[in-house]
């Protein structure tokens, strides 16, 4: 038995048109061709494959055979792949990036991440996205070392040449602990009370902020590289620390966590910035992502007023051997 022949893309298009329209005449109208041309193309395709795709004898309209149903599924995949290839090439010819490497600060609220990525997928279906999540200076480090083309970084209070910065809002950090933690049970705490208890601190995996501490009060600290682990331990009553308000909103409502009254650590806005290298500005897709994050800040956070008592979350303490954020 001879192996099946290789159909052309046009033959597959005709086959799909007949299957979708339910008749040769309907496919002819869709494709702007004569019905005889459609019938001839299907006959040639069946001859090439060596199977009957449509049953023409049992009814006035052609019905897919079992073989035709099986071939139809594969034909859709092949046609879809070719359409995707053509769309990607067209985008490249118009200057669209083949892929975008995006690194996000772990403090960026999940709803903002989901909103941006869903909209990006709809706007740029042919662009591959590579996503990284880092903390503190590691976001800027990935952009500087070209591992990422754009980033959404937290406050960068360190000298970094070669980066463009665009403010894209902020997220409120608040000091929290489990309700049975001594700092929570005390209610209002005197200055320095946080130093007497273990503070859970998020560490920086880069060297850009080496020797600096952000919102770290405790002399007894546990250093964590993952914000999710910090959240889990705080809910279990192990230490106290600062977390983004959106992350703990449900915990506060349910009473699993409480806001601490610490006069020397009241939390405050954690500033967010979109960054990219000055020598490699983003293309259309990357620029669109930055605009999306900026739009979020203007439409959602711009409507809210910051608490008058909020202080900067990057309060500097004496340098230590490890960079971290509490």
Secondary structure, DSSP 8 states (H G I E B T S, - for coil): --------HHHHHHHHHHHHHSSHHHHHHHHT--HHHHHHHHHHHHHHHTS--EE-SSSSS-EE-HHHHHHHHHHHHHHHHHHHHHHHHHHHHTT--SEEEEEEETTS-HHHHHHHHHHHHHH-TTSEEEEEEE-THHHHHHHHTTS-SEEEE----S--TTEEEEEEEEEEEEEEE-TTSHHHHTSEE-TTGGGGS-EEEEE-SSSTTTT-EES---SSEEEES-HHHHHHHHHTTS-BEEEEHHHHHHHHHHTSSEE-EETT---EEEEEEEEEETTS---HHHHHHHHHHHHHHHHTGGGS---TT---TT-B-S--SS-EE-
